[in-house]
Structures are given as structure tokens and as C-alpha cells.
Amino acid sequence: MKFVAWFFAITVHVAAYLTRAPALAMADSSRHLDGVLGRRSLVVASLLLGAVVALAMLPFPSPFHIVRRRRLSRR
């Protein structure tokens, strides 16, 4: 039930910003507003950090792989 309420709230939030987001992104990139460099740096740093963590986790086993192996071995 909590997930349904959360999903509904997120859907309303995304729908509210769906029309404004492109204009805000273009204004942020075309004008030299205060904090643009900081925001862009944080976005790029978070994407790079996410990619590094994803690559670093590849050698470790995942519980999803274990479940799949068990199902395949039962056949």
C-alpha cells in the first residue's frame, strides 16, 4: 500500500514538472546563472561515481544470479 501511495505521489510530481523541466534545463545551460558550474559538476561527479561503483561491483556475486542458478539446476 505504501508503494502505491509513493508511486502516485511521484507520478504527480513528475507530471507537474514534465512541461517545465525542458525550459528550466535550457535556461540553466544558456544563461550564466549562479551555481551552474557547481550543479553541473555534481551531476557529472555523481554519474562518474555511479559508473565506477557499478564497474567495481561486477566481480561480486549477486543474489539474483544465485536464484537463477538454482532454478536452472532444478531442471
Buried (B, 14 or more C-beta within 10 A) or exposed (E): EEEEEEEEEEEEEEEEEEEEEEEEEEEBEEEEEEEEEEEEEEEEEEEEEEEEEEEEEEEEEEEEEEEEEEEEEEE
